[in-house]
Amino acid sequence: MTIVKYKTNIQCTGCIKSLTPVLNNLDNIDSWKVDLESSNRILEVDLDDNDKETVFNAVKGLGFEIEEIS
């Protein structure tokens, strides 16, 4: 299990609504959440492997900015 945090530009619940089916369909994600209260809009993902690129590409593919921070 690997927890990865990303800085994003996810702004609102509408953004999360568009993100939900994409992230929920990724096989290597156990859970995820977005902290909309944070100025960095932190996306925290619990992976069952080390394939961080899958998450990065999925979020980027929806048009959001994403940068791994830990």
All heavy atoms as a GROMACS GRO file, in nm:
protein
  551
    1MET      N    1   0.084  -0.117   0.000
    1MET     CA    2   0.000   0.000   0.000
    1MET      C    3   0.089   0.124   0.000
    1MET      O    4   0.183   0.136   0.075
    1MET     CB    5  -0.090  -0.002   0.124
    1MET     CG    6  -0.179   0.116   0.128
    1MET     SD    7  -0.312   0.116   0.252
    1MET     CE    8  -0.277  -0.011   0.367
    2THR      N    9   0.058   0.215  -0.092
    2THR     CA   10   0.134   0.338  -0.106
    2THR      C   11   0.039   0.456  -0.105
    2THR      O   12  -0.057   0.459  -0.182
    2THR     CB   13   0.211   0.338  -0.240
    2THR    OG1   14   0.292   0.222  -0.247
    2THR    CG2   15   0.295   0.463  -0.255
    3ILE      N   16   0.064   0.552  -0.018
    3ILE     CA   17  -0.017   0.673  -0.017
    3ILE      C   18   0.061   0.783  -0.088
    3ILE      O   19   0.176   0.810  -0.054
    3ILE     CB   20  -0.053   0.716   0.126
    3ILE    CG1   21  -0.141   0.608   0.190
    3ILE    CG2   22  -0.124   0.851   0.126
    3ILE    CD1   23  -0.177   0.633   0.334
    4VAL      N   24  -0.003   0.841  -0.189
    4VAL     CA   25   0.061   0.945  -0.269
    4VAL      C   26  -0.027   1.070  -0.263
    4VAL      O   27  -0.149   1.061  -0.267
    4VAL     CB   28   0.075   0.901  -0.417
    4VAL    CG1   29   0.151   1.005  -0.497
    4VAL    CG2   30   0.143   0.766  -0.426
    5LYS      N   31   0.040   1.185  -0.250
    5LYS     CA   32  -0.033   1.312  -0.249
    5LYS      C   33   0.007   1.394  -0.370
    5LYS      O   34   0.125   1.398  -0.406
    5LYS     CB   35  -0.003   1.390  -0.120
    5LYS     CG   36  -0.058   1.322   0.002
    5LYS     CD   37  -0.034   1.405   0.127
    5LYS     CE   38  -0.092   1.334   0.248
    5LYS     NZ   39  -0.074   1.413   0.370
    6TYR      N   40  -0.094   1.457  -0.429
    6TYR     CA   41  -0.073   1.540  -0.547
    6TYR      C   42  -0.133   1.678  -0.523
    6TYR      O   43  -0.244   1.688  -0.471
    6TYR     CB   44  -0.143   1.481  -0.669
    6TYR     CG   45  -0.102   1.342  -0.706
    6TYR    CD1   46  -0.169   1.231  -0.655
    6TYR    CD2   47   0.002   1.320  -0.796
    6TYR    CE1   48  -0.133   1.102  -0.691
    6TYR    CE2   49   0.039   1.191  -0.833
    6TYR     CZ   50  -0.029   1.083  -0.780
    6TYR     OH   51   0.005   0.955  -0.816
    7LYS      N   52  -0.063   1.780  -0.567
    7LYS     CA   53  -0.118   1.915  -0.572
    7LYS      C   54  -0.197   1.924  -0.702
    7LYS      O   55  -0.148   1.882  -0.807
    7LYS     CB   56  -0.004   2.017  -0.571
    7LYS     CG   57  -0.048   2.160  -0.583
    7LYS     CD   58   0.074   2.249  -0.583
    7LYS     CE   59   0.035   2.392  -0.611
    7LYS     NZ   60   0.153   2.481  -0.617
    8THR      N   61  -0.320   1.976  -0.694
    8THR     CA   62  -0.404   1.984  -0.814
    8THR      C   63  -0.472   2.121  -0.823
    8THR      O   64  -0.457   2.204  -0.734
    8THR     CB   65  -0.515   1.877  -0.812
    8THR    OG1   66  -0.612   1.913  -0.713
    8THR    CG2   67  -0.461   1.740  -0.784
    9ASN      N   68  -0.549   2.139  -0.927
    9ASN     CA   69  -0.634   2.258  -0.939
    9ASN      C   70  -0.781   2.218  -0.937
    9ASN      O   71  -0.866   2.288  -0.990
    9ASN     CB   72  -0.599   2.338  -1.064
    9ASN     CG   73  -0.633   2.265  -1.192
    9ASN    OD1   74  -0.647   2.144  -1.194
    9ASN    ND2   75  -0.645   2.340  -1.301
   10ILE      N   76  -0.812   2.107  -0.873
   10ILE     CA   77  -0.950   2.064  -0.856
   10ILE      C   78  -1.019   2.165  -0.764
   10ILE      O   79  -0.974   2.189  -0.653
   10ILE     CB   80  -0.955   1.921  -0.796
   10ILE    CG1   81  -0.890   1.823  -0.893
   10ILE    CG2   82  -1.098   1.881  -0.765
   10ILE    CD1   83  -0.862   1.686  -0.834
   11GLN      N   84  -1.126   2.227  -0.814
   11GLN     CA   85  -1.184   2.343  -0.746
   11GLN      C   86  -1.312   2.317  -0.667
   11GLN      O   87  -1.341   2.389  -0.572
   11GLN     CB   88  -1.212   2.453  -0.849
   11GLN     CG   89  -1.091   2.506  -0.919
   11GLN     CD   90  -1.000   2.584  -0.826
   11GLN    OE1   91  -1.047   2.660  -0.743
   11GLN    NE2   92  -0.870   2.563  -0.838
   12CYS      N   93  -1.392   2.220  -0.709
   12CYS     CA   94  -1.527   2.214  -0.653
   12CYS      C   95  -1.582   2.071  -0.659
   12CYS      O   96  -1.519   1.980  -0.712
   12CYS     CB   97  -1.619   2.306  -0.732
   12CYS     SG   98  -1.634   2.258  -0.905
   13THR      N   99  -1.703   2.057  -0.607
   13THR     CA  100  -1.767   1.925  -0.610
   13THR      C  101  -1.799   1.881  -0.753
   13THR      O  102  -1.804   1.762  -0.780
   13THR     CB  103  -1.895   1.925  -0.525
   13THR    OG1  104  -1.981   2.029  -0.570
   13THR    CG2  105  -1.862   1.945  -0.378
   14GLY      N  106  -1.819   1.977  -0.843
   14GLY     CA  107  -1.842   1.941  -0.983
   14GLY      C  108  -1.719   1.876  -1.044
   14GLY      O  109  -1.729   1.781  -1.122
   15CYS      N  110  -1.601   1.928  -1.007
   15CYS     CA  111  -1.476   1.868  -1.053
   15CYS      C  112  -1.463   1.726  -0.999
   15CYS      O  113  -1.425   1.634  -1.070
   15CYS     CB  114  -1.356   1.951  -1.005
   15CYS     SG  115  -1.346   2.118  -1.069
   16ILE      N  116  -1.496   1.710  -0.872
   16ILE     CA  117  -1.487   1.578  -0.810
   16ILE      C  118  -1.586   1.482  -0.876
   16ILE      O  119  -1.555   1.365  -0.896
   16ILE     CB  120  -1.511   1.588  -0.659
   16ILE    CG1  121  -1.392   1.662  -0.595
   16ILE    CG2  122  -1.529   1.451  -0.596
   16ILE    CD1  123  -1.405   1.691  -0.449
   17LYS      N  124  -1.701   1.533  -0.914
   17LYS     CA  125  -1.801   1.450  -0.980
   17LYS      C  126  -1.747   1.398  -1.113
   17LYS      O  127  -1.772   1.283  -1.150
   17LYS     CB  128  -1.928   1.532  -1.004
   17LYS     CG  129  -2.049   1.454  -1.030
   17LYS     CD  130  -2.170   1.545  -1.035
   17LYS     CE  131  -2.295   1.466  -1.010
   17LYS     NZ  132  -2.413   1.550  -1.003
   18SER      N  133  -1.672   1.479  -1.186
   18SER     CA  134  -1.616   1.432  -1.313
   18SER      C  135  -1.498   1.338  -1.290
   18SER      O  136  -1.470   1.251  -1.370
   18SER     CB  137  -1.576   1.549  -1.402
   18SER     OG  138  -1.468   1.620  -1.347
   19LEU      N  139  -1.430   1.356  -1.180
   19LEU     CA  140  -1.313   1.275  -1.147
   19LEU      C  141  -1.351   1.137  -1.092
   19LEU      O  142  -1.280   1.038  -1.115
   19LEU     CB  143  -1.230   1.351  -1.043
   19LEU     CG  144  -1.091   1.308  -1.009
   19LEU    CD1  145  -1.001   1.319  -1.130
   19LEU    CD2  146  -1.038   1.394  -0.895
   20THR      N  147  -1.463   1.130  -1.022
   20THR     CA  148  -1.502   1.008  -0.951
   20THR      C  149  -1.509   0.883  -1.039
   20THR      O  150  -1.445   0.782  -1.004
   20THR     CB  151  -1.636   1.030  -0.878
   20THR    OG1  152  -1.616   1.132  -0.780
   20THR    CG2  153  -1.684   0.903  -0.810
   21PRO      N  154  -1.579   0.883  -1.151
   21PRO     CA  155  -1.585   0.757  -1.229
   21PRO      C  156  -1.449   0.714  -1.283
   21PRO      O  157  -1.421   0.595  -1.293
   21PRO     CB  158  -1.684   0.787  -1.342
   21PRO     CG  159  -1.696   0.934  -1.346
   21PRO     CD  160  -1.659   0.988  -1.212
   22VAL      N  161  -1.364   0.811  -1.314
   22VAL     CA  162  -1.232   0.778  -1.370
   22VAL      C  163  -1.144   0.714  -1.263
   22VAL      O  164  -1.087   0.608  -1.284
   22VAL     CB  165  -1.166   0.906  -1.427
   22VAL    CG1  166  -1.023   0.878  -1.471
   22VAL    CG2  167  -1.248   0.959  -1.544
   23LEU      N  168  -1.136   0.777  -1.146
   23LEU     CA  169  -1.050   0.722  -1.041
   23LEU      C  170  -1.108   0.593  -0.984
   23LEU      O  171  -1.033   0.501  -0.951
   23LEU     CB  172  -1.028   0.824  -0.930
   23LEU     CG  173  -0.945   0.947  -0.968
   23LEU    CD1  174  -0.923   1.037  -0.847
   23LEU    CD2  175  -0.811   0.908  -1.030
   24ASN      N  176  -1.240   0.586  -0.973
   24ASN     CA  177  -1.300   0.463  -0.919
   24ASN      C  178  -1.280   0.344  -1.012
   24ASN      O  179  -1.285   0.230  -0.966
   24ASN     CB  180  -1.450   0.484  -0.894
   24ASN     CG  181  -1.476   0.569  -0.772
   24ASN    OD1  182  -1.386   0.600  -0.694
   24ASN    ND2  183  -1.600   0.609  -0.754
   25ASN      N  184  -1.257   0.367  -1.140
   25ASN     CA  185  -1.236   0.258  -1.234
   25ASN      C  186  -1.091   0.214  -1.246
   25ASN      O  187  -1.062   0.117  -1.315
   25ASN     CB  188  -1.290   0.295  -1.372
   25ASN     CG  189  -1.440   0.285  -1.377
   25ASN    OD1  190  -1.502   0.205  -1.307
   25ASN    ND2  191  -1.502   0.369  -1.459
   26LEU      N  192  -0.999   0.285  -1.182
   26LEU     CA  193  -0.859   0.243  -1.184
   26LEU      C  194  -0.841   0.127  -1.088
   26LEU      O  195  -0.879   0.136  -0.970
   26LEU     CB  196  -0.766   0.360  -1.147
   26LEU     CG  197  -0.765   0.476  -1.246
   26LEU    CD1  198  -0.671   0.586  -1.195
   26LEU    CD2  199  -0.721   0.431  -1.384
   27ASP      N  200  -0.782   0.018  -1.136
   27ASP     CA  201  -0.769  -0.104  -1.056
   27ASP      C  202  -0.672  -0.090  -0.940
   27ASP      O  203  -0.684  -0.163  -0.841
   27ASP     CB  204  -0.722  -0.220  -1.145
   27ASP     CG  205  -0.829  -0.264  -1.243
   27ASP    OD1  206  -0.948  -0.241  -1.215
   27ASP    OD2  207  -0.791  -0.319  -1.347
   28ASN      N  208  -0.576   0.001  -0.949
   28ASN     CA  209  -0.473   0.006  -0.845
   28ASN      C  210  -0.504   0.104  -0.732
   28ASN      O  211  -0.422   0.125  -0.645
   28ASN     CB  212  -0.337   0.036  -0.906
   28ASN     CG  213  -0.328   0.174  -0.969
   28ASN    OD1  214  -0.428   0.229  -1.015
   28ASN    ND2  215  -0.209   0.229  -0.971
   29ILE      N  216  -0.622   0.166  -0.733
   29ILE     CA  217  -0.659   0.260  -0.627
   29ILE      C  218  -0.750   0.193  -0.526
   29ILE      O  219  -0.855   0.140  -0.562
   29ILE     CB  220  -0.729   0.385  -0.686
   29ILE    CG1  221  -0.630   0.465  -0.769
   29ILE    CG2  222  -0.786   0.471  -0.574
   29ILE    CD1  223  -0.690   0.591  -0.831
   30ASP      N  224  -0.708   0.195  -0.399
   30ASP     CA  225  -0.793   0.143  -0.292
   30ASP      C  226  -0.890   0.250  -0.244
   30ASP      O  227  -1.004   0.221  -0.213
   30ASP     CB  228  -0.707   0.093  -0.176
   30ASP     CG  229  -0.633  -0.034  -0.211
   30ASP    OD1  230  -0.682  -0.110  -0.297
   30ASP    OD2  231  -0.526  -0.056  -0.153
   31SER      N  232  -0.842   0.375  -0.232
   31SER     CA  233  -0.927   0.487  -0.192
   31SER      C  234  -0.862   0.617  -0.235
   31SER      O  235  -0.742   0.620  -0.263
   31SER     CB  236  -0.950   0.486  -0.040
   31SER     OG  237  -0.828   0.507   0.029
   32TRP      N  238  -0.941   0.723  -0.237
   32TRP     CA  239  -0.887   0.854  -0.272
   32TRP      C  240  -0.978   0.962  -0.214
   32TRP      O  241  -1.095   0.936  -0.184
   32TRP     CB  242  -0.873   0.870  -0.423
   32TRP     CG  243  -1.001   0.864  -0.500
   32TRP    CD1  244  -1.063   0.752  -0.547
   32TRP    CD2  245  -1.086   0.973  -0.535
   32TRP    NE1  246  -1.181   0.785  -0.610
   32TRP    CE2  247  -1.197   0.921  -0.605
   32TRP    CE3  248  -1.079   1.110  -0.516
   32TRP    CZ2  249  -1.299   1.000  -0.655
   32TRP    CZ3  250  -1.181   1.191  -0.567
   32TRP    CH2  251  -1.289   1.136  -0.635
   33LYS      N  252  -0.920   1.081  -0.196
   33LYS     CA  253  -0.999   1.195  -0.150
   33LYS      C  254  -0.930   1.322  -0.192
   33LYS      O  255  -0.809   1.324  -0.218
   33LYS     CB  256  -1.017   1.191   0.002
   33LYS     CG  257  -0.887   1.201   0.081
   33LYS     CD  258  -0.913   1.191   0.229
   33LYS     CE  259  -0.780   1.193   0.305
   33LYS     NZ  260  -0.798   1.177   0.449
   34VAL      N  261  -1.008   1.430  -0.200
   34VAL     CA  262  -0.954   1.561  -0.234
   34VAL      C  263  -0.986   1.656  -0.121
   34VAL      O  264  -1.100   1.662  -0.074
   34VAL     CB  265  -1.017   1.616  -0.365
   34VAL    CG1  266  -0.964   1.755  -0.395
   34VAL    CG2  267  -0.990   1.521  -0.481
   35ASP      N  268  -0.886   1.729  -0.075
   35ASP     CA  269  -0.905   1.830   0.029
   35ASP      C  270  -0.931   1.964  -0.038
   35ASP      O  271  -0.839   2.034  -0.078
   35ASP     CB  272  -0.781   1.837   0.118
   35ASP     CG  273  -0.797   1.937   0.231
   35ASP    OD1  274  -0.902   2.004   0.240
   35ASP    OD2  275  -0.702   1.950   0.311
   36LEU      N  276  -1.060   1.999  -0.051
   36LEU     CA  277  -1.097   2.125  -0.115
   36LEU      C  278  -1.071   2.245  -0.025
   36LEU      O  279  -1.072   2.359  -0.071
   36LEU     CB  280  -1.245   2.123  -0.156
   36LEU     CG  281  -1.283   2.025  -0.267
   36LEU    CD1  282  -1.433   2.027  -0.291
   36LEU    CD2  283  -1.207   2.054  -0.395
   37GLU      N  284  -1.047   2.221   0.103
   37GLU     CA  285  -1.018   2.330   0.197
   37GLU      C  286  -0.873   2.376   0.184
   37GLU      O  287  -0.841   2.489   0.219
   37GLU     CB  288  -1.045   2.285   0.340
   37GLU     CG  289  -1.189   2.243   0.366
   37GLU     CD  290  -1.288   2.357   0.346
   37GLU    OE1  291  -1.256   2.469   0.387
   37GLU    OE2  292  -1.394   2.333   0.285
   38SER      N  293  -0.787   2.290   0.136
   38SER     CA  294  -0.646   2.324   0.118
   38SER      C  295  -0.628   2.416  -0.003
   38SER      O  296  -0.693   2.398  -0.106
   38SER     CB  297  -0.564   2.196   0.097
   38SER     OG  298  -0.436   2.225   0.048
   39SER      N  299  -0.539   2.512   0.008
   39SER     CA  300  -0.511   2.600  -0.106
   39SER      C  301  -0.446   2.522  -0.220
   39SER      O  302  -0.452   2.565  -0.336
   39SER     CB  303  -0.423   2.717  -0.064
   39SER     OG  304  -0.300   2.670  -0.016
   40ASN      N  305  -0.384   2.409  -0.189
   40ASN     CA  306  -0.319   2.326  -0.291
   40ASN      C  307  -0.410   2.216  -0.344
   40ASN      O  308  -0.367   2.135  -0.425
   40ASN     CB  309  -0.190   2.264  -0.235
   40ASN     CG  310  -0.082   2.366  -0.219
   40ASN    OD1  311  -0.072   2.461  -0.296
   40ASN    ND2  312  -0.001   2.349  -0.117
   41ARG      N  313  -0.534   2.212  -0.296
   41ARG     CA  314  -0.633   2.113  -0.344
   41ARG      C  315  -0.569   1.974  -0.351
   41ARG      O  316  -0.556   1.913  -0.457
   41ARG     CB  317  -0.688   2.150  -0.481
   41ARG     CG  318  -0.737   2.291  -0.491
   41ARG     CD  319  -0.857   2.312  -0.405
   41ARG     NE  320  -0.921   2.439  -0.442
   41ARG     CZ  321  -0.995   2.509  -0.362
   41ARG    NH1  322  -1.015   2.468  -0.239
   41ARG    NH2  323  -1.049   2.620  -0.401
   42ILE      N  324  -0.527   1.925  -0.236
   42ILE     CA  325  -0.452   1.800  -0.229
   42ILE      C  326  -0.540   1.679  -0.262
   42ILE      O  327  -0.643   1.657  -0.200
   42ILE     CB  328  -0.392   1.781  -0.088
   42ILE    CG1  329  -0.303   1.900  -0.050
   42ILE    CG2  330  -0.315   1.650  -0.080
   42ILE    CD1  331  -0.185   1.922  -0.140
   43LEU      N  332  -0.495   1.603  -0.360
   43LEU     CA  333  -0.554   1.474  -0.393
   43LEU      C  334  -0.468   1.368  -0.326
   43LEU      O  335  -0.349   1.358  -0.355
   43LEU     CB  336  -0.556   1.452  -0.545
   43LEU     CG  337  -0.587   1.310  -0.594
   43LEU    CD1  338  -0.728   1.267  -0.554
   43LEU    CD2  339  -0.569   1.301  -0.746
   44GLU      N  340  -0.528   1.292  -0.235
   44GLU     CA  341  -0.456   1.185  -0.166
   44GLU      C  342  -0.510   1.052  -0.215
   44GLU      O  343  -0.631   1.029  -0.211
   44GLU     CB  344  -0.476   1.197  -0.014
   44GLU     CG  345  -0.399   1.092   0.063
   44GLU     CD  346  -0.412   1.111   0.213
   44GLU    OE1  347  -0.390   1.223   0.261
   44GLU    OE2  348  -0.448   1.013   0.281
   45VAL      N  349  -0.419   0.967  -0.262
   45VAL     CA  350  -0.458   0.840  -0.322
   45VAL      C  351  -0.387   0.726  -0.250
   45VAL      O  352  -0.267   0.733  -0.225
   45VAL     CB  353  -0.420   0.838  -0.472
   45VAL    CG1  354  -0.460   0.707  -0.536
   45VAL    CG2  355  -0.483   0.954  -0.544
   46ASP      N  356  -0.463   0.623  -0.217
   46ASP     CA  357  -0.409   0.503  -0.156
   46ASP      C  358  -0.399   0.397  -0.265
   46ASP      O  359  -0.500   0.345  -0.311
   46ASP     CB  360  -0.501   0.459  -0.043
   46ASP     CG  361  -0.448   0.342   0.035
   46ASP    OD1  362  -0.338   0.293   0.002
   46ASP    OD2  363  -0.515   0.297   0.129
   47LEU      N  364  -0.275   0.369  -0.308
   47LEU     CA  365  -0.251   0.275  -0.417
   47LEU      C  366  -0.216   0.137  -0.362
   47LEU      O  367  -0.150   0.126  -0.258
   47LEU     CB  368  -0.134   0.323  -0.504
   47LEU     CG  369  -0.150   0.457  -0.573
   47LEU    CD1  370  -0.017   0.499  -0.635
   47LEU    CD2  371  -0.258   0.449  -0.678
   48ASP      N  372  -0.252   0.034  -0.435
   48ASP     CA  373  -0.210  -0.101  -0.394
   48ASP      C  374  -0.084  -0.146  -0.468
   48ASP      O  375  -0.043  -0.261  -0.458
   48ASP     CB  376  -0.324  -0.202  -0.410
   48ASP     CG  377  -0.374  -0.217  -0.551
   48ASP    OD1  378  -0.309  -0.163  -0.643
   48ASP    OD2  379  -0.477  -0.284  -0.570
   49ASP      N  380  -0.025  -0.053  -0.544
   49ASP     CA  381   0.104  -0.077  -0.608
   49ASP      C  382   0.178   0.056  -0.615
   49ASP      O  383   0.139   0.152  -0.550
   49ASP     CB  384   0.086  -0.140  -0.746
   49ASP     CG  385   0.005  -0.054  -0.842
   49ASP    OD1  386  -0.008   0.069  -0.818
   49ASP    OD2  387  -0.046  -0.108  -0.941
   50ASN      N  388   0.283   0.064  -0.694
   50ASN     CA  389   0.360   0.188  -0.706
   50ASN      C  390   0.338   0.260  -0.838
   50ASN      O  391   0.419   0.343  -0.878
   50ASN     CB  392   0.510   0.158  -0.688
   50ASN     CG  393   0.543   0.126  -0.546
   50ASN    OD1  394   0.491   0.187  -0.453
   50ASN    ND2  395   0.629   0.026  -0.526
   51ASP      N  396   0.230   0.229  -0.906
   51ASP     CA  397   0.203   0.287  -1.037
   51ASP      C  398   0.137   0.425  -1.023
   51ASP      O  399   0.016   0.441  -1.040
   51ASP     CB  400   0.115   0.194  -1.119
   51ASP     CG  401   0.094   0.244  -1.261
   51ASP    OD1  402   0.161   0.342  -1.300
   51ASP    OD2  403   0.009   0.186  -1.330
   52LYS      N  404   0.218   0.524  -0.992
   52LYS     CA  405   0.169   0.661  -0.972
   52LYS      C  406   0.132   0.727  -1.104
   52LYS      O  407   0.050   0.818  -1.108
   52LYS     CB  408   0.277   0.745  -0.903
   52LYS     CG  409   0.318   0.689  -0.770
   52LYS     CD  410   0.438   0.766  -0.717
   52LYS     CE  411   0.494   0.701  -0.593
   52LYS     NZ  412   0.616   0.768  -0.546
   53GLU      N  413   0.191   0.682  -1.212
   53GLU     CA  414   0.166   0.742  -1.344
   53GLU      C  415   0.022   0.722  -1.389
   53GLU      O  416  -0.033   0.807  -1.459
   53GLU     CB  417   0.262   0.684  -1.448
   53GLU     CG  418   0.404   0.732  -1.433
   53GLU     CD  419   0.418   0.883  -1.452
   53GLU    OE1  420   0.363   0.937  -1.547
   53GLU    OE2  421   0.484   0.945  -1.367
   54THR      N  422  -0.039   0.612  -1.352
   54THR     CA  423  -0.178   0.586  -1.391
   54THR      C  424  -0.269   0.695  -1.337
   54THR      O  425  -0.354   0.748  -1.408
   54THR     CB  426  -0.224   0.448  -1.338
   54THR    OG1  427  -0.138   0.349  -1.392
   54THR    CG2  428  -0.366   0.420  -1.380
   55VAL      N  429  -0.251   0.731  -1.211
   55VAL     CA  430  -0.332   0.836  -1.149
   55VAL      C  431  -0.300   0.970  -1.216
   55VAL      O  432  -0.390   1.045  -1.253
   55VAL     CB  433  -0.304   0.844  -0.998
   55VAL    CG1  434  -0.379   0.962  -0.936
   55VAL    CG2  435  -0.342   0.715  -0.930
   56PHE      N  436  -0.171   0.998  -1.231
   56PHE     CA  437  -0.129   1.125  -1.292
   56PHE      C  438  -0.192   1.141  -1.430
   56PHE      O  439  -0.253   1.244  -1.461
   56PHE     CB  440   0.024   1.127  -1.302
   56PHE     CG  441   0.078   1.254  -1.363
   56PHE    CD1  442   0.109   1.363  -1.283
   56PHE    CD2  443   0.098   1.264  -1.500
   56PHE    CE1  444   0.157   1.480  -1.339
   56PHE    CE2  445   0.146   1.380  -1.557
   56PHE     CZ  446   0.177   1.488  -1.476
   57ASN      N  447  -0.182   1.038  -1.513
   57ASN     CA  448  -0.235   1.045  -1.649
   57ASN      C  449  -0.388   1.054  -1.652
   57ASN      O  450  -0.444   1.125  -1.736
   57ASN     CB  451  -0.188   0.926  -1.731
   57ASN     CG  452  -0.040   0.931  -1.758
   57ASN    OD1  453   0.020   1.038  -1.763
   57ASN    ND2  454   0.022   0.816  -1.773
   58ALA      N  455  -0.455   0.987  -1.560
   58ALA     CA  456  -0.601   0.991  -1.555
   58ALA      C  457  -0.650   1.132  -1.518
   58ALA      O  458  -0.742   1.184  -1.582
   58ALA     CB  459  -0.654   0.889  -1.454
   59VAL      N  460  -0.588   1.192  -1.419
   59VAL     CA  461  -0.629   1.326  -1.376
   59VAL      C  462  -0.593   1.429  -1.482
   59VAL      O  463  -0.673   1.515  -1.517
   59VAL     CB  464  -0.566   1.361  -1.239
   59VAL    CG1  465  -0.595   1.505  -1.201
   59VAL    CG2  466  -0.616   1.265  -1.132
   60LYS      N  467  -0.473   1.418  -1.536
   60LYS     CA  468  -0.428   1.509  -1.642
   60LYS      C  469  -0.518   1.495  -1.766
   60LYS      O  470  -0.549   1.596  -1.831
   60LYS     CB  471  -0.282   1.476  -1.677
   60LYS     CG  472  -0.213   1.577  -1.762
   60LYS     CD  473  -0.169   1.693  -1.678
   60LYS     CE  474  -0.083   1.787  -1.760
   60LYS     NZ  475  -0.050   1.908  -1.687
   61GLY      N  476  -0.561   1.374  -1.795
   61GLY     CA  477  -0.647   1.349  -1.910
   61GLY      C  478  -0.783   1.417  -1.900
   61GLY      O  479  -0.848   1.441  -2.000
   62LEU      N  480  -0.825   1.447  -1.779
   62LEU     CA  481  -0.951   1.518  -1.759
   62LEU      C  482  -0.931   1.669  -1.766
   62LEU      O  483  -1.026   1.745  -1.752
   62LEU     CB  484  -1.011   1.480  -1.623
   62LEU     CG  485  -1.067   1.338  -1.614
   62LEU    CD1  486  -1.102   1.306  -1.469
   62LEU    CD2  487  -1.188   1.322  -1.704
   63GLY      N  488  -0.807   1.713  -1.784
   63GLY     CA  489  -0.779   1.855  -1.798
   63GLY      C  490  -0.737   1.926  -1.671
   63GLY      O  491  -0.722   2.048  -1.671
   64PHE      N  492  -0.716   1.851  -1.564
   64PHE     CA  493  -0.672   1.911  -1.438
   64PHE      C  494  -0.520   1.917  -1.433
   64PHE      O  495  -0.451   1.833  -1.491
   64PHE     CB  496  -0.723   1.831  -1.318
   64PHE     CG  497  -0.872   1.830  -1.304
   64PHE    CD1  498  -0.943   1.715  -1.331
   64PHE    CD2  499  -0.941   1.944  -1.266
   64PHE    CE1  500  -1.081   1.712  -1.320
   64PHE    CE2  501  -1.079   1.943  -1.255
   64PHE     CZ  502  -1.149   1.827  -1.281
   65GLU      N  503  -0.470   2.015  -1.359
   65GLU     CA  504  -0.326   2.020  -1.332
   65GLU      C  505  -0.299   1.926  -1.214
   65GLU      O  506  -0.380   1.917  -1.122
   65GLU     CB  507  -0.284   2.162  -1.295
   65GLU     CG  508  -0.300   2.260  -1.409
   65GLU     CD  509  -0.267   2.403  -1.369
   65GLU    OE1  510  -0.212   2.424  -1.260
   65GLU    OE2  511  -0.300   2.492  -1.447
   66ILE      N  512  -0.188   1.858  -1.218
   66ILE     CA  513  -0.152   1.765  -1.112
   66ILE      C  514  -0.001   1.759  -1.098
   66ILE      O  515   0.071   1.757  -1.198
   66ILE     CB  516  -0.213   1.625  -1.138
   66ILE    CG1  517  -0.179   1.529  -1.022
   66ILE    CG2  518  -0.172   1.570  -1.273
   66ILE    CD1  519  -0.257   1.398  -1.027
   67GLU      N  520   0.044   1.759  -0.973
   67GLU     CA  521   0.188   1.754  -0.944
   67GLU      C  522   0.206   1.671  -0.818
   67GLU      O  523   0.145   1.700  -0.714
   67GLU     CB  524   0.241   1.895  -0.921
   67GLU     CG  525   0.383   1.905  -0.877
   67GLU     CD  526   0.422   2.048  -0.843
   67GLU    OE1  527   0.355   2.142  -0.888
   67GLU    OE2  528   0.519   2.063  -0.768
   68GLU      N  529   0.289   1.568  -0.825
   68GLU     CA  530   0.313   1.485  -0.708
   68GLU      C  531   0.391   1.565  -0.604
   68GLU      O  532   0.490   1.630  -0.637
   68GLU     CB  533   0.391   1.360  -0.745
   68GLU     CG  534   0.410   1.266  -0.627
   68GLU     CD  535   0.487   1.139  -0.664
   68GLU    OE1  536   0.496   1.107  -0.783
   68GLU    OE2  537   0.536   1.075  -0.570
   69ILE      N  538   0.346   1.560  -0.479
   69ILE     CA  539   0.417   1.630  -0.372
   69ILE      C  540   0.471   1.535  -0.266
   69ILE      O  541   0.553   1.573  -0.186
   69ILE     CB  542   0.329   1.739  -0.307
   69ILE    CG1  543   0.198   1.682  -0.255
   69ILE    CG2  544   0.306   1.853  -0.405
   69ILE    CD1  545   0.116   1.783  -0.176
   70SER      N  546   0.421   1.412  -0.260
   70SER     CA  547   0.479   1.312  -0.168
   70SER      C  548   0.424   1.175  -0.199
   70SER      O  549   0.327   1.159  -0.262
   70SER     CB  550   0.449   1.345  -0.024
   70SER     OG  551   0.311   1.331   0.005
   0.00000   0.00000   0.00000
